[in-house]
Structures are given as structure tokens and as C-alpha cells.
């Protein structure tokens, strides 16, 4: 069983997934630059700090491949798993 998530982890994971979904919806209808790029970058930076990653590239295998319907818990678990692997 996974460890409990903090309120901040829940909030940021949910917010990140919502922004990614907005970006996917935008790109399904447009081919131009998404107005959500900066928002995604801001929330991603907060995730990096909260989970203790050093750079965006540290999380790219998780945060660049968000499947449709991913839950905040699933994102949290993937980030925690990645952090554990990188610490080993």
C-alpha cells in the first residue's frame, strides 16, 4: 500500500494533470503554441521542488508521458518510484 499523500501533493498532482489535459485538448484542435505552456511549466517547477527533484529532466520520463485518465495518486506513486530509483 502506498504512503498517504499530503494535501500539497494532492493539490499539485491534481493541478498538473488538469493542465496537461487542457494542453491535450488544445492541441487536438490547434497546431499552434499552447497558451497553457507557461502554466504547465510553473506547476511542474512546484512539483520538482515538492518531490525533491533537481531538474525537469529528472522527471521527464513520468511528466512527459501522462496517459489520459491518470489520477493524482498514480502520478504521485510514479514520482515517488522515480525518486526512489534515482536515490539508489
C-alpha positions as CSV (number, residue, x, y, z in Angstrom):
1,X,0.0,0.0,0.0
2,X,1.2,3.5,-0.8
3,X,2.1,6.1,1.8
4,X,-0.5,8.8,2.4
5,X,-0.3,11.9,0.2
6,X,-0.1,15.3,1.8
7,X,-2.7,18.0,0.9
8,X,0.0,19.8,-1.1
9,X,0.9,16.7,-3.0
10,X,-2.7,16.1,-3.8
11,X,-3.2,19.7,-4.9
12,X,-0.2,19.8,-7.1
13,X,-0.6,16.4,-8.7
14,X,-4.3,17.3,-9.5
15,X,-3.3,20.7,-10.8
16,X,-0.6,19.3,-13.1
17,X,-2.9,16.6,-14.5
18,X,-5.6,19.3,-15.2
19,X,-3.1,21.5,-17.1
20,X,-1.8,18.6,-19.1
21,X,-5.4,17.7,-20.0
22,X,-6.0,21.3,-21.1
23,X,-2.9,21.2,-23.3
24,X,-4.0,17.9,-24.9
25,X,-7.5,19.4,-25.6
26,X,-5.9,22.5,-27.1
27,X,-3.5,20.5,-29.4
28,X,-6.4,18.3,-30.6
29,X,-8.0,21.4,-32.1
30,X,-5.0,23.6,-32.8
31,X,-1.5,23.2,-34.1
32,X,0.0,26.4,-32.7
33,X,1.7,27.1,-29.4
34,X,-0.5,26.3,-26.4
35,X,-1.4,29.1,-24.1
36,X,-1.1,26.6,-21.3
37,X,2.7,26.0,-21.7
38,X,3.7,28.6,-19.1
39,X,1.1,27.3,-16.6
40,X,2.4,23.7,-17.1
41,X,6.0,24.9,-16.5
42,X,5.0,26.7,-13.3
43,X,3.2,23.8,-11.8
44,X,5.9,21.4,-13.0
45,X,8.5,23.5,-11.2
46,X,6.4,23.3,-8.0
47,X,6.2,19.5,-8.4
48,X,10.0,19.4,-8.7
49,X,10.5,21.3,-5.5
50,X,7.9,19.4,-3.6
51,X,9.2,16.0,-4.5
52,X,12.9,17.0,-4.2
53,X,14.0,16.6,-7.9
54,X,16.9,18.7,-9.1
55,X,15.8,19.5,-12.6
56,X,13.0,19.0,-15.1
57,X,14.9,16.3,-16.9
58,X,14.8,14.2,-13.7
59,X,11.1,13.8,-14.0
60,X,10.7,13.8,-17.8
61,X,10.0,10.0,-18.1
62,X,7.0,10.5,-15.9
63,X,5.7,14.0,-16.6
64,X,6.2,13.9,-20.3
65,X,4.2,10.7,-20.7
66,X,0.9,11.4,-18.9
67,X,-1.8,8.9,-20.1
68,X,-5.4,10.0,-20.3
69,X,-7.3,9.4,-17.1
70,X,-4.2,9.3,-14.8
71,X,-5.2,10.1,-11.2
72,X,-3.2,12.3,-8.8
73,X,-2.4,9.1,-6.8
74,X,-1.0,7.4,-9.8
75,X,1.2,10.5,-10.6
76,X,2.3,10.6,-7.0
77,X,3.2,6.9,-7.0
78,X,5.2,7.2,-10.2
79,X,7.1,10.3,-8.9
80,X,7.9,8.5,-5.7
81,X,9.0,5.4,-7.5
82,X,11.2,7.5,-9.8
83,X,12.7,9.3,-6.7
84,X,13.5,6.0,-5.1
85,X,15.2,4.7,-8.2
86,X,17.3,7.8,-8.6
87,X,18.3,7.7,-4.9
88,X,19.6,4.1,-5.2
